[in-house]
Amino acid sequence: MEVTIISRDSITPAVTSSLVHRHKKPYQLSIFDQLFPKTYIPLVLFYPITDPNINVSQTLAHLKNSLSYTLVVYYPFSGRIKNNLYIDDFDAGVPFLEARINCRMSEFLKLHEIELLNQFIPFHPFCQEAKSQDDLLPLLAIQVSVFSCGGIAIGISASHKIFDGATGNNFLKSWAAVFRGDHDKTLLHTNLYQASLSFPAKDDIPEKYLAFMDNIVFSGKHYLIRRFVFNAKAIDNLRDKAKSEVVPNPTRIETLTCFLWKHATAASRYGSTSRRASIIAHVVDIRSQLKLSMLDNAIGNIFWWAIAANIPTNKGETGDDDQLCDLMKLLHESIKGLDNDYLKTFQGEEGFGAISKFIDRHLEVVYSLKPETYIFTSWTKIFKEVDFGWGRPFWIGVMGKVGPTAGNAIMFVETQQGKGIEAWVTLEEKQMAVMEKDPQFLAFTSQNPRISSM
């Protein structure tokens, strides 16, 4: 497969709307935006367009025009970060790349070689971007790749300084609605300012807090990425194993989180008599946790970490004694702790004090236990309804080869066919090799099955 970039443009907000006057005022970040390191979230949406009458040139031009009009409302995404406090320079623009693929989409999907996915996105996924490049780094970049004989892949590189999953989903659905000519239903309901009002920025964040967040995401080791697919039956069987009196009805994502946590830690301890503590940081969208309706459509990083720790005992030598139901109790208790009353303490000018206590508490754990840490996030409720008029995406690709970048990370994506869930897992090479041969793990999952057969 060859991907050829044929053009590069920069898309800025359309100037025909009165909303453009808002662009003169810098857009304030929230404290959560400030804390999160600069890196790009990847996403590729595949649309196997079969209409023989589609005009590719007109479609590409319309994608650019509709993006420009969408940026009138989402104008911060066209700007650049300044001093880790605000976004300005809204005419800097969104890079927009057009590419041609020398094969059919069906041929690419049959390959199911996920490491090729990086060729469909503008920037390498989850790289640690230099702190000195604020004024230069785009907050959003898009690549539209056209396959021979039909089919379009829309690849997104979205900066985690302003995008979380819900923000990306709302933006893409709005862009798609504008493209379809149906934008009144979604575009005007966006809330740009509530995040910074509820969780105001701080101009003197201690460096140790920024370093803590960096260390959650980056470690500088060499990682491999693998795609594991769990069908509905396997998920139900695992949920039965995870049940207890404390957690009688675990969710699908909670169940798969604990299952992967169990087997990843077992793989890391393989061949060793030591039992290192392990921690998971599970992303929780706090829009739904906080009972504030104005946050429902707010943009920015409006999430926090539910952190659960598994402290080893002397039961066994390899960690195989970790029971799914026991890990579930740890995770459930952590998520339960991020309730409305607790998260309210994060709000307002005094909120940074509560955030500081949270980070300080976990810094103590990290320094004392030196645990292995895993990050879990779920995209199962987002992106699957992004319809440009060609129907839902046939497949949602996450990322290809990762290398020395963010690792020990697991992303969940719902399969577009059936009721299964894909787990995109990045682990160190030796650890991944052990888990890929673990019969107890493989009994519940398929490794990178053909995409057309899900």
N, C-alpha and C positions, 0 to 999 in steps of 0.2 A: 504494500500500500504506500502510495506517495501522496503527500499533502503539499500543494503548491499555493503559497500566498500570492494572490494576484493584485491586491490593492490594500492600502492602509489609509483610513480617514480618521478624522477627529470630529465627533458629534457633540454639539453644544445645544443648550436649550433654545427652542424656537423663540423668536423675538416678537411674535405677533400678539402675544397675550400680555395683559396688564400685570400678570403675576411676575413678569420679568423684573419689575421694580424691586421685588423682594431680594433679588440677587445682590443688591448693593450692601446688604447687611450680613456680616459673617454669621455662619451657622455654628452654634455652640455645641460642643460635644457633651456627652454625659460622663459621669465618673467611670462608668463601665467601659465606655469607648476609650477613655484615657488609659485604663489599666490594661486593655488587651493589646498584645504586641502587633506590629505591622506584619501582615502576611496575607496571602491570597487564598480564598476559598475557591475550589474548582467545582464545576458542574457542567455536564454536557447532556443536552436534551436531543433525542433522536426522533425525527419525524420522517417515516417512509412514504413520502408524497407520491401518489400513483397517478395523479391527474395528468394526462398527456398534453393538455393545453396550457399548463402552467408556463408563464413567461418568467424565466429566472432573473433576467435583468430588471424587470419591473418589480418582482418580489423583493429583490435586494434593495432597490431604491425605496420601496415602501417601508421595509424594515428600518432603514435609516431615518426616513421622515417621521415615522411613528415613534421611533426612539427619541428624536429631537423634541417632539411634542410631549412625550411622557416626561422628559427631563425638565419641562417647564414647572411641573409640580415637584418632581424629585430632583430639583436643581443641586442639592448638596453633592450628589453623586458625580457631578461634572466638575467639581472643584478639587482643591488640594488641601491637605492638612497643614496647619501652621502652629508650631510650638506645642503640639499635643493638646491644644485648647479649643481650637475652632477650625472650621473649613471656610476657605475664601477662594478667590480667583475662579469663579464659576464658568468663565470662558475657556478654561484650560482644556476641557472637553473629555469625552469618553473615547478611547481608541476603538476603532471598528475595523476589523480585518475581514476580508473576503478570501476564501480559499476554495480550491477545486481538488476533489479526490478522484484518483484514477481507477476507481472500482465502484460497483454497486453497493448500496447500503446493506443489502442482504448478504453479499459476499463478506463484508467487514464483520457483520454480526455473527456469521457462521464461524469466523476465526476465533471469536471471543477471547482475543488477546488484549486484556485490559491495560497492559503496559503501553499500548499504542494511544491511549486516550489523551496523553499530554499533547499530542499533535493537534488536538481539537480545541485547545484553550490558549489564550494569549500569553499567560505567564506560568512558570513552573509552580505547582501547588505547594502551599505551606512552606515556602522558603522563608528564612528569617531575613527580612529586609533591613537594610542599613538605616540606623536611626538618623543619619544626617541627610536623608533624601526626602524629607517631608514635602518640600515644594515641588518635587519632580514626579512622585509616584501617583499614578491615577488611582482613584478609588473604585473604578469599575472599568473593565475592558471586555470586549465582546468579539468573538470570532464566529462567522457564519460559514460553514463548510458545505459545499454542494457536491453531492455524489453524482457520478455518471448515471444516466438513465433514471434520474429522480432520487429524491431523498435529501433532506437538509438536517444538519446537526448544528445546533446553536450552543456554543461553548462560552462559559462565563468565568471570568476571574474577578472576584469581588473582594475588596479589602475588608478584613475583619475589624478594622478600626471603626467601621460604621455599619457593616452588614452582619446580622445574624441570620439564621435560617428563615425566620418569619419575615424579616425585612426583605430578604431576597425573593421570597415567594410572593409577597405583596407587589413588589416592583415588577417581577416578570409577568404576573397576572395582569397588572395594569398596562404594561407594554403590549401584551397580547390583545387586550381589550381595545386599545387604541388602534392597533393594526387591523382588527376586525371591524372597527367603526362602532364599537359598543362600549366606549370608555366611560360614559356617564354613570354606569353601575358600580365602578370600582375606583376610578382614578381620583375622584374628588373626595373620597372618604379617608384619604391618607392624613395621618397626624404627624407633622414634622417636628413639633417642638416639645411635646409632652415629656419625652425622656430626659432632656436637659433641665426641664422645670422640676420634675420629680426627683431626679438624681443629678444635682448640679455638679459641674466640673470643679476641680481644685487645681490651683496653679503651683502647688508645692508638694506634690506627691513624693513621699520618701522613695529613694531609689531601690531600697530593698523590696518594696511592694511590686514595683515594675519588674524587678529581677525574679521575684517569686512567680509572677504570671508568665514570664518568659520560660522559666524552668518547667512549668506545667506543660507547655506546648512544645518546646525544643529541647533536644538533648545532644545533638551533634553526632549521634551514632549512625551506622548504616542500617537501613531498614528495607524490608520487602513488603509489598502489598499483595494481599490475596482476597478473592471474592468468594464467600461461602453463602450458599442459598439454603434457607430453611423453609420447607413447605409447611402448609397449615397443619397437617397431621403431626409432624415432628414437633412443632411449636406446642400443640395441645398436649402431647406426651410429656414434654419438658415442664409445662405449667403444672401438670399433675405432680411431678416430682418436686417442684418448688413450693408446693402448698404447705401450709402449717396452720395451727390455730391462730398464730399472730398475723399471718398473711394468708387468708383463706382464698383470695382471688387475685393472684399476681397478674400483672399485665403482660402482654407479649414482650414488650421491650424490657421490662424489669427481668423477665425470665431469661431472655437471651443475653442480657448484660451479665447476669450471674453465671450463666453457663459458660460464656466466653472468659469471664474473670477466672473461674475455676480452672479451666483448661490452659489458659495462658500462664497462670502462675505455676501450675503443675509442670508445664513445659520448661519454664525458666529454672525450675529446681531439679530438672532431670539429671541424674548422675551425681547429685550433691546431697550431702547429709545435712546441710544448713537449711534453715527455713526462714527466709527473709520476709519481713512484713510486706504486705501489699496494700495499696490504696487505689480506689477508683474515684475519679472526679466525673460525675454524671451531670451533663448539661440539663438544666431545668429552665424552661421558658417561664419567666415569672409574670408575664402578662396575665396568664390564667390563674396564677397563685394569688396575685394582688387583686383585690376586689375594686379595681378602678377601671371603669369602662373606657376612659379616654386613652388608656394604654393599648387597647385592643389592636388598633391600626397604627401604633406609633413605630417609627423607624429607629434603628440603632441597635446596640447590643443590650437587649433587655432580658438577660438571662443570668443565672448564677450557678454555682457548683454545689451539687449534693455530694459531699465527700464521705465515703465509707471506708473504714480501715479494717483489715483482717490481720490480727496480731497472732503469730504462730504460737502453738502450744507444743508440748512434748509427745503428742499422740502418735505421730509417725515421723518417718524420715524424709519422705518425698513430697508431702503435702496432699497426698491422695485422700486424706481423711476429710478434706473440706467438703461439706455436704451442701447441695444446692439450696435446700431450705434454710440452712444457717446463714449462707451468704445473702439470701433473699431478705432475711430479717435485718441484717446490717444495712442493706441498701434501702429497704422500705423505711426504716427509722430515720435515715439521713434525709430522704426526700420529704418525709412527713414533717421534718423539722423546718423546712423552708415554707412555712405557712404564712398566711396573711399577717398575723400579728408580728412574727419575727421580721418579715421583709419590710414592714412599715418602718422599722428602726433604721433601714437603709436610706430612707427618703429625707429630703430637705437638706439644709445646711449642716445639720448635726449628723446626717447619715454616714458621713465618712468615718466617724468614730466607731460605729458598729461594724463597718466594712473592715476597718483596721483591726479590730478585735478578732474578727473571723480569720483574717490572714495571719495575724500574730499567733493565734492558736495552732494553726496548721503548719506554720513555720517551725514551731517547737516540735511538732510531731515529726516533720521531715528531718530536722537536725538530730533528734534523739534516736529515731528508728532507721533512718536512711532507707526508706521503703522503695520498692518498685511501684511506679504509678501508671495507671491506665486511664485514658480519657474515653468516655462514651457519649455519643450524641445521636439523636434520632431525627431523620428526615421523613419518617413514614407518613406524616400528615401534610406534607408540603410538596410542591413542584409537580405532582402527578396530574394536576388539573390545568397546567399552563397550555392553553389552546389558542394558537394563532389562526385558527380556522381550518387547520389540517387534522383536527382531533387531538386527543391526548398524546403525550410522548409515548412512543412504542417502548422505549427503554431510557432509563436515567443512569448515565455513567458518572462516576465520582471522580476518579483520578487514576493516572497511570503510575509509572515508576517514580518512587519517592526518593530513594538514596539517603544522604545525610541530612535529614530534615525532620519534621514532626513525626514522632513514632509512638508506639504503644497506644495507638488511637484506633477506635472502632466507630464507624458510621453505619447506621441502619437506614436502608431505603426499602420501601415497599415495592414488591414486584408489580408490574403493570398488568400482568396476566395472573389470575389466581389470587390466592390470599397468603402468599409467602412473603418472606422478608430476606433481603440480601444484607449480609454483614461484610463491609469493606474493612479489612483488618491489616494494620501495619505493625509488624514486630521485627525484632532483630533476626538475622538470618538463621542462626542456630536454633533459636526458640521456635521460629516458624517451622523449621524442618522437623522438630519433635512433634509439634501439634498436628502437622499434616499427616503423620503416621500413627496418631493416637486413635485406636479403634473405638474407644468410648466416645470420642469426639465425632469421628466420622460416621458413627451409627445414626446421627441425627441431622447430618448436613451433606450437601453435595458441593464439591469444590469446583467453582467456575463452570457450571453447566452451560450448554449452548443456550444463547439468549432467546432464540426462536422457540425453544421447547419449554420455557418456564410456565 
